[in-house]
Amino acid sequence: PSSSSAEKKKKPPAGPSREKIAMMSYHEFTEKYADVCEEFMKINDLSRTKDFLIQNGHILLQENASNYLLLATLEDEMNGFHEKMRLTARQSQVISNIAELAKSLKSHPGNVIVPFFKRLENKEMMSGFYDGVETFIKNIEKRAVTKRKEIDAERAKEAKDMLERGDAVDLHDVPKEERLGPGGLDPVEVFESLPVVMQEAFESREVDKLKDALLQMPPEEAELHMKRCVDSGLWNEG
């Protein structure tokens, strides 16, 4: 009997331990626990949030989970899902506040879930918590604007680099002031104003097709179109 009871005591807990989850890389964590994070992000009710954390604190009270929620708030704001972002931001701050409380009490985060929500029953504490949430949301909104500008600038740089290398590129990705040709004309506007036969010739990248297209026009019209192509950078005289 003693040996069987000892075996029962030695039986490991179901699922990976908090320590094992903490050792996971961010990629490993998201592959395994993204669904738990997503479910947590959708919970509106604070009482249900508490219950969900009591059940899944070993997963959600981790740095990887905090990072997942932080990135989710940023992505939601950048994609225009503002209300969804606000709820995720609140859930993110619940996790952060529990982690901070655990640190100040020198306790395990799982041990301060109930005390944290008990504190929120105090109106002043609840008000302070939501003030922090609003500050966090404002920071996310600012970061989303900056991130959008960074992405646009990177896209424009890539398009410009492709142009300089002579690779095919969608000129609409390049800001107008950066795509202007040597004569100050916009290649997009010039291209769209060309006769269809010339547009097709440019798209085929075959010089003979362009020559044939020009020969079909009166010389003055052909000359005018080619001058505009040169001034916009669509055609290099060299």
C-alpha positions in Angstrom: 0.0 0.0 0.0 2.8 2.4 0.9 4.5 1.9 -2.5 1.3 2.5 -4.4 0.6 5.7 -2.4 4.2 6.8 -3.1 3.6 6.2 -6.9 0.5 8.3 -6.7 2.5 11.1 -5.1 5.1 10.9 -7.8 2.6 11.1 -10.6 3.4 14.2 -12.7 0.7 16.9 -13.2 -1.2 16.8 -16.5 0.3 19.0 -19.3 3.5 20.9 -19.3 4.6 22.8 -16.2 4.9 26.5 -16.0 8.7 26.2 -16.0 8.6 24.2 -19.2 6.3 26.7 -20.9 8.6 29.5 -19.8 11.5 27.8 -21.5 9.7 27.8 -24.9 10.7 30.1 -27.7 8.1 32.6 -28.8 7.5 30.6 -32.0 7.0 27.3 -30.0 4.7 29.1 -27.6 2.4 30.6 -30.3 2.2 27.3 -32.1 1.0 25.6 -29.0 -0.9 28.2 -27.1 -2.1 30.9 -29.6 -5.7 29.6 -29.3 -5.6 30.1 -25.5 -4.4 33.6 -25.9 -7.0 34.3 -28.6 -9.8 33.0 -26.3 -8.5 35.1 -23.4 -8.4 38.2 -25.6 -12.2 37.9 -26.4 -13.4 37.7 -22.8 -15.2 40.9 -21.9 -16.4 40.1 -18.4 -13.8 40.6 -15.6 -15.2 37.7 -13.5 -14.8 35.3 -16.4 -11.3 36.8 -17.0 -10.4 35.8 -13.4 -11.8 32.3 -13.8 -10.0 31.8 -17.1 -6.7 33.0 -15.6 -7.1 30.6 -12.6 -7.4 27.8 -15.1 -4.7 28.9 -17.6 -2.4 31.2 -15.5 0.5 28.8 -16.2 0.2 29.7 -19.9 -1.0 33.3 -19.8 1.2 34.7 -17.0 4.3 34.3 -19.1 6.4 36.8 -21.0 5.5 35.1 -24.3 1.8 35.5 -23.6 2.4 39.2 -22.7 4.2 39.7 -26.0 1.5 37.9 -28.0 -1.2 40.2 -26.6 1.0 43.3 -27.1 1.5 42.4 -30.8 -2.2 41.6 -31.2 -3.2 45.1 -29.9 -0.8 46.7 -32.4 -2.0 44.6 -35.3 -5.6 45.2 -34.5 -5.1 49.0 -34.4 -3.1 49.0 -37.6 -5.8 46.9 -39.4 -8.6 49.2 -38.2 -10.1 46.9 -35.5 -10.2 49.6 -32.9 -12.8 48.2 -30.5 -11.2 44.7 -30.7 -7.9 46.4 -29.9 -9.3 48.1 -26.8 -10.5 44.8 -25.3 -7.2 43.1 -26.0 -5.4 46.1 -24.5 -7.4 45.7 -21.3 -6.7 42.0 -21.1 -3.0 42.7 -21.8 -3.0 45.1 -18.8 -4.7 42.6 -16.6 -1.7 40.3 -17.2 0.8 43.1 -16.7 -0.8 44.3 -13.5 -0.8 40.8 -12.1 2.9 40.3 -13.0 3.7 43.7 -11.3 1.7 42.8 -8.2 3.5 39.5 -7.9 6.8 41.2 -8.2 6.0 43.8 -5.5 4.7 41.0 -3.2 7.7 38.8 -4.1 5.1 36.1 -4.9 4.3 33.7 -7.8 2.0 35.4 -10.3 -0.5 32.5 -10.0 -0.8 33.3 -6.3 -1.9 36.9 -6.9 -4.7 36.4 -9.4 -7.5 36.3 -6.8 -5.9 39.2 -4.7 -5.6 41.3 -7.9 -9.3 41.0 -8.8 -10.2 41.5 -5.1 -8.5 44.9 -5.3 -10.5 45.8 -8.4 -13.7 45.6 -6.2 -12.4 48.9 -4.7 -13.7 51.8 -7.0 -10.5 53.8 -6.6 -8.4 50.7 -7.6 -10.7 50.0 -10.5 -10.5 53.6 -11.7 -6.7 53.5 -11.5 -6.6 50.3 -13.4 -8.7 51.7 -16.3 -6.6 54.9 -16.3 -3.6 52.7 -17.0 -5.5 50.9 -19.7 -6.3 54.2 -21.5 -2.6 55.3 -21.3 -1.6 51.9 -22.8 -4.2 52.3 -25.6 -2.9 55.8 -26.4 0.6 54.4 -26.7 -0.6 51.7 -29.0 -2.4 54.2 -31.2 0.8 56.3 -31.5 2.9 53.2 -32.2 0.5 52.1 -34.9 0.8 55.4 -36.7 4.7 55.2 -36.5 4.7 51.6 -37.6 2.4 52.3 -40.6 4.8 55.1 -41.7 7.8 52.7 -41.3 6.1 50.0 -43.4 5.1 52.6 -46.1 8.7 53.9 -46.2 10.1 50.4 -46.4 7.7 49.5 -49.3 8.7 52.7 -51.1 12.4 52.0 -50.6 12.0 48.4 -51.9 10.1 49.7 -55.0 12.7 52.4 -55.6 15.5 49.8 -55.3 13.7 47.6 -57.8 13.3 50.5 -60.2 17.0 51.3 -60.0 17.9 47.6 -60.7 15.5 47.6 -63.6 13.2 45.0 -62.0 9.4 45.0 -62.6 7.7 47.1 -60.0 4.3 48.5 -59.3 4.9 52.3 -59.5 1.8 52.9 -57.4 3.9 51.7 -54.4 6.4 54.5 -54.9 5.5 58.0 -53.5 4.7 60.4 -56.4 7.5 62.8 -55.5 10.0 59.9 -55.6 8.8 58.4 -58.9 9.0 61.6 -61.0 11.2 61.2 -64.0 14.1 63.5 -65.2 11.7 65.9 -66.9 9.5 66.1 -63.8 6.6 64.0 -65.1 4.9 61.2 -63.3 5.4 57.9 -65.1 2.1 56.5 -63.8 0.2 59.4 -65.2 2.1 59.4 -68.5 1.7 55.6 -68.9 -2.1 55.9 -68.3 -2.3 58.6 -71.0 -0.5 56.6 -73.7 -2.4 54.9 -76.5 -3.2 51.2 -75.8 -0.7 50.0 -78.4 2.1 51.9 -76.6 1.0 50.6 -73.2 1.0 47.0 -74.5 4.5 47.6 -76.0 5.9 48.9 -72.7 4.3 46.0 -70.8 5.9 43.5 -73.2 9.3 45.2 -72.8 9.9 44.5 -76.5 11.5 47.5 -78.3 10.3 46.3 -81.7 6.7 46.4 -80.5 7.2 50.0 -79.3 8.7 50.9 -82.7 5.7 49.4 -84.5 3.3 51.2 -82.3 5.1 54.6 -83.0 5.0 53.9 -86.8 1.2 53.6 -86.6 1.0 57.3 -85.5 1.6 60.6 -87.2 5.3 61.6 -86.5 4.3 64.7 -84.4 2.1 62.5 -82.1 4.8 59.8 -81.8 7.4 62.4 -81.0 5.2 64.0 -78.3 4.5 60.7 -76.6 8.2 59.6 -76.6 9.3 63.0 -75.2 6.8 62.5 -72.3 8.0 59.0 -71.8 11.6 60.2 -71.5 10.6 63.1 -69.2 8.8 60.6 -66.9 11.6 58.1 -66.9 9.5 55.4 -68.7 12.0 55.5 -71.5 15.8 55.9 -71.3 17.2 57.6 -74.3 20.6 56.0 -73.7 
